[in-house]
Structure formats: C-alpha cells, structure tokens
C-alpha cells in the first residue's frame, strides 16, 4: 500500500487531522505487536488496544493540524525509524505544546506500515545543556 515509510507517515498524520479512524488504522501494521504511546499516557499494546485508543482520540472531533519537522531517520533492513517534531495547531490556529515523536515503520506484504508511535512533550530549549544527567 505505502511505497515508503514517509508515505505511511504522511497518511498517519492526514488521518489524524481528519479524525478518520479507518484511514488511521490503514497506516498501522496489521500484526498484533504494534505499540502506541500517547503523550503522558500508558502504552497501548496490540491492534485492538491501539485501535481503541485512536477511536477515543479521534471521536473527540478536535480540528488539529500538524507541521512535521524531521529530526532523524534510521534504517535497518525492513525497519525505519523516523524521529520528528510535531508542531500542532488546534482549532483556529492556536498552537499547543510541541511534541517529539518516534515513529517506527516495518516493510511487509502490504508495503510500509507503522509499527510504533511514541509521542511526548518536546524538551524546552534550555534542556539542550548536555551537562545535565538524563537518567
């Protein structure tokens, strides 16, 4: 279906913007090892849990627009990891806190599809100080 991970990612964010659960789940792999972590929420494991989570979010009907800024791309075999900044506008253009997302895509019989989406708040510009311990 999707010829590249970037094409699958574009479909993912378009489905999000249009509150379209069917299109959203077409961007996801059919396998039960998928994983989704929404900001500040517990991990959703498996197709059923991920579908339920997106159904809850998309049924809210909030008009969101995404501007995606690439940070890093990693590729190894049939897996590609795309790390991005999500700049999100809600309603009439009000921006919400920026997010960082790690999106993992796997190539299979139906092309490239999402395996993992993990989003969380972007660090503040002050957090760029590398002298701070991360863990």
N, C-alpha and C positions, 0 to 999 in steps of 0.2 A: 504494500500500500504506500508507505513512505519510502522514498528513494534515498534519504539521508536522515541522520539524527536531527539536523537543523530543520528539515521539513516536518518531522514529527513534533519538534518543539514549537514550531510556528502553529501547527494545528492545535496543540495543547493550549497555548495562550489565547488563540482565537476562540476555542470552545469556552474557556474561562470567561472571556469578555462577553460572549453571547449567552452565558448561562445555559449551555447546551450539554446536558449530561451524556446523550448518545455520542456526540462528537468527542466529548472529553474521553469517554471510555474507549473509543476507537484509537486514540493516541496511545493508550496503555497496552502493554503486552497482555495476552490472554492467560498467561501462566499464573499459577497461584503463589509465586514467590515475589510478587510485586510489593512495594513498600512506599508509603506516603507519610510524610511528617509535615503537618501544617504548623505555622508559627505558634510556639508556646503550647502545643498540643501533643498528646501521646501518639506514638507510631501506630499506623494502620497497616496490618499485615494481611496480604491475600486479596484476591479480586473482590470478594464480597464486602470486606471491610472498607476497601478503598472506594468502591462504588457507593456504598452507604455514606461515607464521609463526603464525597463530592456531591451526592444528592442533597445532603444537608446544606452545604455551602451554596450551591447553585440555585437552590429553591428560594433563597433569600432575595433574589432578584436585584441585588445591588449592581448598578452600572459601573463596572470598573474597566479602565483602560491601562494597558501595560506598555511601558517602554523598556525593552530588554537591552542591557548593555553587557556584552561578553566580557568575561574576566579571564577564563582559561578553558582550553579544550585538551582533553586527554583521550587517546585512542589506543586500544589494545585488542586485536582480534575482532570479535563480534560485539565488543562493548565500547561505548564512547561516553565520556563524562563531560558535560557542559556546565561550567560554573558561571553564573550570571548575576548581575544586579537587576532587580525588578523595581522599576520606578512606577508606582501605582497611582493613578488618579481615579477618584471616586466622584460620581455624580457630575456636577458642573465644573469639574476640573480641580477640585480640592485634592492636593497630594497627601498621601498617607506616608507613614514612616517607610523609608526604603528597606527592601528585603534583599537578602542574598539567598540564591537557590542553587542547589546541586541537583542536576538532572542527569540521570543515567539512562542510556538507551542501549537496547540489545537488537542485533540483527537476527531475524529468524525467517521462517517460511513466508511471513506476511510483510516483509521489509523491516524497517527500523521502527521500534515502538518503545515507549517509556517503560523502564523497569523500576526506577526510584525517583521520587521528587521529595526533596528535603529543603524546606524554606524556613528562614528565621530572620530576625531583625539584623540589618546591616550594622557593623560596628561604627561608632562615632569616629569622625576624623582624628580625634585625639588618641584613639586606640591604635593608631599606626606606630606608636612608640614601641619598637621591638625589644626594649629592655624590660617590658612587663612580662611576667610569667603567664602563660596561657592556661596551664593546668596545675 
